[in-house]
Amino acid sequence: MEKIIKFIVIGLAILILLALLLIVYGMYSNISSKSSKKLDYQEDISLLLNQDEIIKKFEVIDNNLILITVEKNNNFIGYIYDINDKKITQTIKK
């Protein structure tokens, strides 16, 4: 009887370790597949900026909108670009 209980305990320990390894592997494969996805845009997007305008930074507002900060003659201008419509929807001047 004692040998059967030892066999059951060892078998359960092996199953628990196997389940733990499978969980770790699943989490790793899920994380690595998300980080390896790249967005591949085939077309170039131009804001048609002048020579004296410099893009300072981009900020993602939501899934469809990007805030683009542009410096022109020491003044800052913000453009809100709509990804779906592929055009600037708003201009914010300081």
SVG drawing of the C-alpha trace seen along z (x, -y; Angstrom):
<svg xmlns="http://www.w3.org/2000/svg" viewBox="-12 -82 26 84">
<polyline fill="none" stroke="black" stroke-width="0.4" points="0.0,0.0 2.8,-2.4 4.5,-1.8 1.2,-2.6 0.9,-5.9 4.5,-6.8 3.9,-5.9 0.8,-8.1 2.6,-11.1 5.6,-10.9 3.2,-10.6 1.3,-13.6 4.5,-15.6 5.6,-14.8 2.2,-15.8 2.3,-19.1 5.9,-19.9 4.8,-19.0 1.8,-21.3 3.9,-24.1 6.4,-23.8 3.5,-23.8 2.1,-27.0 5.5,-28.8 6.0,-27.7 2.5,-28.9 3.1,-32.3 6.5,-32.6 5.1,-31.7 2.2,-34.1 4.4,-37.0 7.0,-36.4 4.4,-36.2 2.9,-39.5 6.2,-41.3 7.3,-39.9 4.3,-41.2 5.2,-44.1 2.9,-46.4 3.9,-46.6 2.7,-49.6 3.1,-49.5 2.5,-53.2 4.3,-56.3 2.3,-59.0 3.4,-62.6 2.3,-65.6 3.5,-68.0 5.6,-70.1 7.6,-73.1 11.4,-73.3 11.2,-75.3 8.9,-72.8 10.4,-70.0 8.6,-67.1 9.4,-67.0 7.3,-64.0 4.4,-61.6 1.9,-60.6 -0.8,-57.9 -4.1,-59.3 -6.1,-56.1 -6.3,-53.4 -7.2,-55.8 -5.6,-59.1 -2.0,-60.3 -0.9,-63.7 2.1,-65.0 3.9,-68.0 5.7,-70.2 8.1,-73.1 8.0,-76.1 10.0,-79.3 10.2,-78.4 6.4,-78.0 4.7,-74.6 1.8,-73.3 -0.1,-70.1 -1.7,-68.1 -4.1,-65.3 -3.8,-62.7 -6.6,-60.2 -5.2,-56.8 -8.4,-55.6 -9.2,-58.7 -5.5,-59.2 -5.7,-63.0 -5.1,-65.6 -8.4,-66.3 -7.4,-69.1 -4.6,-71.7 -3.7,-73.0 -1.6,-76.1 0.1,-77.5"/>
</svg>
